[in-house]
Amino acid sequence: MTTTAMNPGRLDGRLVLPGEAGYDEARTVWNAMVDRRPRMVVRCASVGDVVAAVRTARELDLELGVRCGGHSALGLAVPDDGLMVDLRPMGGVRVDPVRRRAWVQGGALLGALDREAQRYGLATTAGNVSHTGVGGLTLGGGMGWLARQYGLACDNVASFTMVTADGDVVHASPTENPDLFWGLRGGGGNFGIVTEFEFRLHPVGTRALVAEYTFPLDRALPAFRHWRDLNAEAPRQATFTASLGGDGQVVLGFVWVGDPAEARKLLPAMRGLGRTVATRVHEPSYVELQRQDDTTGRHALRRYSKGHYLRRLPDEAIEAFLLRGSTGSGEGLPNAGLQAYGGAISDVPDDETAFSHRGTVFEFGCGTGWTDPAEDAARKASARRCAAALAPFASGVYVNALSDDGAEGVRRAYSPDKLARLTTLKTAYDPHNVFHLNHNIRPAR
Ligand SMILES: Cc1cc2nc3c(=O)[nH]c(=O)nc-3n(C[C@H](O)[C@H](O)[C@H](O)COP(=O)(O)OP(=O)(O)OC[C@H]3O[C@@H](n4cnc5c(N)ncnc54)[C@H](O)[C@@H]3O)c2cc1C
């Protein structure tokens, strides 16, 4: 196939058509419920390839999807009968340890960023599963174990290089296209395809500590209240976590990045949570910490999840969390979790980035993974019930935690003034909504 915009022989990467080697691998994403068939996949290996792919999609009037890590719960990267830009060949990371900077290509996974930066004891905020894409995570905000110390992933971006809907290459930084720089920090993939992120790195060392205290459901409430109160005083190195899984047991604790000896000073207070059925304190390296959820978060399961941001965690919210929208035994209920925000996330002035809800105290999420399509409806319904039970306490939602929430979800993810500003930016950069396979900011007509 040759179009005006793309001659496959001239690509640095490769055009992959249905039936060809690599086609099924490229269209297979994290959520196994996603089974869509692009008309073509462009495995981009250079900025020039991305430009050619965007221009081709427009010339042929094809829907355009952008794949980095493939973790979008809806599989937004994969357009049915459209053109899929597969950025994974652009997965490189270059670190300057003296300037403490990393230049990360648009298709890189978090694991590559962690690995390269950790060679020098450096890191920047990245998510909790190493096979998540830097692209989608950072453009939506980017929460991780370093965020309370150094801000979200997007707060650590010094500049972006982006291909626009017209196929132009632009830069965004505090001094170049500052409006776009604002929007790319939280506005998702709405404005173009980012081919490079320049990140600030921090000297975090290589060590971490994870503390987990397990309680039976019937003894969890007082422990949970105490844990919530300790969170309010916690040092920024600590990110408090709570989870409730299939075994019906509640695990309360924290993750610490930095000197474990400092972390251990928190343990006497944690022992005050009460009598546990199990206690686990371990000291992974930072890179091990960043991979410890890779298996539970693995590819190839059918998935459904929901989330909320919470500004407060009153006792009633804890009770709702423990019930997970059920009055029954707990069988078939989704996993539920909380992760603390605060610290450096809330230091950033609210109007500095498109990312909203910096006053969040906890992020709530519930989700489930399964293999049998016959379970689809029941699994989704249980996650929806669980999220509905926490909805009265919600103050918004993380755009990267949205699933099938549609336009209403986008309205919950951004404050009204930010949504208005994002709409103006979208109208300027992508008036025809070429980039609409995302949590979409619609251009003004
Ligand atoms: C197992 C798992 C763990 C997670 N853990 C965390 C976590 O700890 N912290 C957190 O904040 N989030 C987390 N998330 C949510 C995650 O941030 C979002 O799912 C995000 O969209 C994933 O990005 P991706 O590149 O992997 O996904 P993709 O499906 O490849 O991309 C999603 C969308 O992002 C856009 N996009 C991606 N790359 C680019 C690019 N280079 N330029 C322009 N647009 C682009 C496109 O619109 C695309 O449709 C997790 C998700 C999963 C499934």
The ligand as an SDF file (V2000), in Angstrom:
LIG
                    3D

 53 58  0  0  0  0  0  0  0  0999 V2000
   -2.2190   -3.0020   35.6150 C   0  0  0  0  0  0  0  0  0  0  0  0
   -2.3660   -1.5070   35.6350 C   0  0  0  0  0  0  0  0  0  0  0  0
   -1.7240   -0.7640   36.5990 C   0  0  0  0  0  0  0  0  0  0  0  0
   -1.8530    0.6200   36.6310 C   0  0  0  0  0  0  0  0  0  0  0  0
   -1.1960    1.3190   37.6040 N   0  0  0  0  0  0  0  0  0  0  0  0
   -1.2580    2.6690   37.5980 C   0  0  0  0  0  0  0  0  0  0  0  0
   -0.5270    3.4230   38.5480 C   0  0  0  0  0  0  0  0  0  0  0  0
    0.1470    2.8680   39.4190 O   0  0  0  0  0  0  0  0  0  0  0  0
   -0.5910    4.7730   38.4790 N   0  0  0  0  0  0  0  0  0  0  0  0
   -1.3420    5.4140   37.5330 C   0  0  0  0  0  0  0  0  0  0  0  0
   -1.3400    6.6440   37.5080 O   0  0  0  0  0  0  0  0  0  0  0  0
   -2.0510    4.7190   36.6180 N   0  0  0  0  0  0  0  0  0  0  0  0
   -2.0280    3.3710   36.6450 C   0  0  0  0  0  0  0  0  0  0  0  0
   -2.7460    2.6550   35.7110 N   0  0  0  0  0  0  0  0  0  0  0  0
   -3.6280    3.3800   34.7680 C   0  0  0  0  0  0  0  0  0  0  0  0
   -2.8200    3.8050   33.5450 C   0  0  0  0  0  0  0  0  0  0  0  0
   -2.1780    5.0260   33.8340 O   0  0  0  0  0  0  0  0  0  0  0  0
   -3.7460    4.0020   32.3270 C   0  0  0  0  0  0  0  0  0  0  0  0
   -4.3760    2.7930   32.0140 O   0  0  0  0  0  0  0  0  0  0  0  0
   -2.9680    4.5260   31.1180 C   0  0  0  0  0  0  0  0  0  0  0  0
   -3.8770    4.9340   30.1250 O   0  0  0  0  0  0  0  0  0  0  0  0
   -2.0720    3.4490   30.5650 C   0  0  0  0  0  0  0  0  0  0  0  0
   -1.2490    3.9510   29.5760 O   0  0  0  0  0  0  0  0  0  0  0  0
   -0.6440    2.9740   28.4780 P   0  0  0  0  0  0  0  0  0  0  0  0
    0.2770    3.7760   27.6640 O   0  0  0  0  0  0  0  0  0  0  0  0
   -0.1440    1.7240   29.1230 O   0  0  0  0  0  0  0  0  0  0  0  0
   -1.9620    2.5610   27.6910 O   0  0  0  0  0  0  0  0  0  0  0  0
   -2.4310    2.6060   26.1090 P   0  0  0  0  0  0  0  0  0  0  0  0
   -3.6260    1.7620   26.1190 O   0  0  0  0  0  0  0  0  0  0  0  0
   -1.2750    2.2200   25.2560 O   0  0  0  0  0  0  0  0  0  0  0  0
   -2.7320    4.1060   25.9290 O   0  0  0  0  0  0  0  0  0  0  0  0
   -3.8770    4.6760   26.5190 C   0  0  0  0  0  0  0  0  0  0  0  0
   -4.1690    5.9990   25.8540 C   0  0  0  0  0  0  0  0  0  0  0  0
   -3.1420    6.9290   26.1990 O   0  0  0  0  0  0  0  0  0  0  0  0
   -2.8420    7.7550   25.0920 C   0  0  0  0  0  0  0  0  0  0  0  0
   -1.4120    7.6270   24.7900 N   0  0  0  0  0  0  0  0  0  0  0  0
   -0.5610    6.6500   25.1850 C   0  0  0  0  0  0  0  0  0  0  0  0
    0.6920    6.9570   24.8060 N   0  0  0  0  0  0  0  0  0  0  0  0
    0.6350    8.1380   24.1600 C   0  0  0  0  0  0  0  0  0  0  0  0
    1.5920    8.9820   23.5520 C   0  0  0  0  0  0  0  0  0  0  0  0
    2.8870    8.6840   23.5520 N   0  0  0  0  0  0  0  0  0  0  0  0
    1.1460   10.1430   22.9810 N   0  0  0  0  0  0  0  0  0  0  0  0
   -0.1670   10.4580   23.0020 C   0  0  0  0  0  0  0  0  0  0  0  0
   -1.1060    9.7050   23.5670 N   0  0  0  0  0  0  0  0  0  0  0  0
   -0.7130    8.5540   24.1490 C   0  0  0  0  0  0  0  0  0  0  0  0
   -3.7680    7.3550   23.9790 C   0  0  0  0  0  0  0  0  0  0  0  0
   -4.9010    8.1970   24.0310 O   0  0  0  0  0  0  0  0  0  0  0  0
   -4.1730    5.9470   24.3520 C   0  0  0  0  0  0  0  0  0  0  0  0
   -5.4720    5.6010   23.8960 O   0  0  0  0  0  0  0  0  0  0  0  0
   -2.6460    1.2690   35.6620 C   0  0  0  0  0  0  0  0  0  0  0  0
   -3.3080    0.5210   34.6900 C   0  0  0  0  0  0  0  0  0  0  0  0
   -3.1780   -0.8530   34.6740 C   0  0  0  0  0  0  0  0  0  0  0  0
   -3.9120   -1.6560   33.6570 C   0  0  0  0  0  0  0  0  0  0  0  0
  1  2  1  0
  2  3  1  0
  2 52  2  0
  3  4  2  0
  4  5  1  0
  4 50  1  0
  5  6  2  0
  6  7  1  0
  6 13  1  0
  7  8  2  0
  7  9  1  0
  9 10  1  0
 10 11  2  0
 10 12  1  0
 12 13  2  0
 13 14  1  0
 14 15  1  0
 14 50  1  0
 15 16  1  0
 16 17  1  0
 16 18  1  0
 18 19  1  0
 18 20  1  0
 20 21  1  0
 20 22  1  0
 22 23  1  0
 23 24  1  0
 24 25  2  0
 24 26  1  0
 24 27  1  0
 27 28  1  0
 28 29  2  0
 28 30  1  0
 28 31  1  0
 31 32  1  0
 32 33  1  0
 33 34  1  0
 33 48  1  0
 34 35  1  0
 35 36  1  0
 35 46  1  0
 36 37  1  0
 36 45  1  0
 37 38  2  0
 38 39  1  0
 39 40  1  0
 39 45  2  0
 40 41  1  0
 40 42  2  0
 42 43  1  0
 43 44  2  0
 44 45  1  0
 46 47  1  0
 46 48  1  0
 48 49  1  0
 50 51  2  0
 51 52  1  0
 52 53  1  0
M  END
$$$$
